[in-house]
Amino acid sequence: MKFFFGIAFLVLVGVVIFAVQNSTAPAIDIKFLVWHIQTSLVYTILGTLVSGMIIVFFLWIPSAFRSSSQKRGLRKEIEIVEKTRKHDLEESRQRSNEKEA
């Protein structure tokens, strides 16, 4: 996970450097279906980057919830197994103490 955040941080630094160095870039025309927008190349690239980050975030949310619920379920199973193991261990100790007496 740290590796992923490191790569994301490096990409962010690269985009910021790009934006600062190209702040005087000429305007470009963007045409999409019936829309026509004129904006700076820097804003177009930054908008595309942010849109991609938002899409990845929304695609990541379901898997995060799924893994979180699986983790929670496994923890509950571990607690149940530990309780039954402890109970079985106490019973076997009592039986061995009864046999010795």
C-alpha positions in Angstrom: 0.0 0.0 0.0 2.9 2.3 0.8 4.3 1.7 -2.7 1.0 2.7 -4.3 0.8 5.9 -2.3 4.4 6.7 -3.2 3.7 6.2 -6.9 0.5 8.3 -6.6 2.5 11.1 -4.9 5.2 11.0 -7.6 2.5 11.4 -10.3 0.9 14.2 -8.4 4.3 16.0 -8.1 4.8 15.5 -11.9 1.4 17.0 -12.7 2.0 20.0 -10.5 5.4 20.6 -12.1 3.8 20.3 -15.6 1.0 22.7 -14.6 3.4 25.3 -13.3 5.7 25.1 -16.3 2.9 25.2 -18.9 0.7 27.8 -17.2 1.0 30.0 -20.4 -0.1 27.2 -22.8 -2.5 28.3 -25.5 -6.2 27.6 -25.4 -7.6 24.5 -27.1 -11.0 23.7 -28.3 -12.8 20.6 -26.8 -15.8 19.3 -28.7 -17.9 16.5 -27.1 -21.3 15.7 -28.6 -23.1 19.0 -28.6 -20.8 20.8 -26.2 -18.0 23.1 -27.3 -15.5 24.3 -24.7 -12.4 26.5 -25.1 -9.9 26.1 -22.3 -6.2 25.9 -21.5 -4.3 22.7 -22.2 -3.2 22.6 -18.6 -6.8 22.7 -17.3 -7.8 20.0 -19.7 -5.0 17.7 -18.5 -5.7 18.5 -14.8 -9.4 17.9 -15.3 -8.7 14.6 -17.0 -6.4 13.5 -14.2 -9.0 14.5 -11.5 -11.8 12.7 -13.5 -9.7 9.6 -13.7 -8.9 9.7 -10.0 -12.6 10.0 -9.2 -13.5 7.1 -11.5 -10.9 4.9 -9.9 -12.1 5.9 -6.4 -15.7 4.9 -7.2 -14.5 1.7 -8.7 -12.4 1.0 -5.6 -15.2 1.5 -3.1 -17.1 -1.7 -3.6 -14.0 -3.9 -3.3 -13.0 -2.0 -0.2 -16.4 -2.7 1.4 -16.3 -6.3 0.3 -12.8 -6.9 1.8 -13.8 -5.0 5.0 -16.9 -7.2 5.5 -14.8 -10.3 4.8 -12.2 -9.2 7.3 -14.9 -8.6 9.9 -16.4 -12.0 9.3 -13.1 -13.7 9.6 -12.4 -12.0 12.9 -15.7 -13.2 14.2 -14.8 -16.8 13.1 -11.5 -16.5 14.9 -13.2 -15.4 18.1 -15.6 -18.3 17.9 -12.8 -20.8 17.3 -10.7 -19.4 20.1 -13.7 -19.6 22.5 -14.5 -23.2 21.6 -10.8 -24.1 21.8 -10.5 -22.5 25.2 -13.7 -24.3 26.3 -12.4 -27.7 25.0 -9.1 -27.2 26.7 -10.7 -26.5 30.0 -12.9 -29.6 29.7 -9.9 -31.8 28.9 -8.0 -30.4 31.9 -11.0 -31.2 34.1 -11.2 -34.7 32.7 -7.5 -35.3 33.3 -7.8 -33.9 36.8 -10.7 -36.3 37.5 -8.8 -39.3 36.2 -5.8 -38.4 38.4 -8.0 -38.2 41.5 
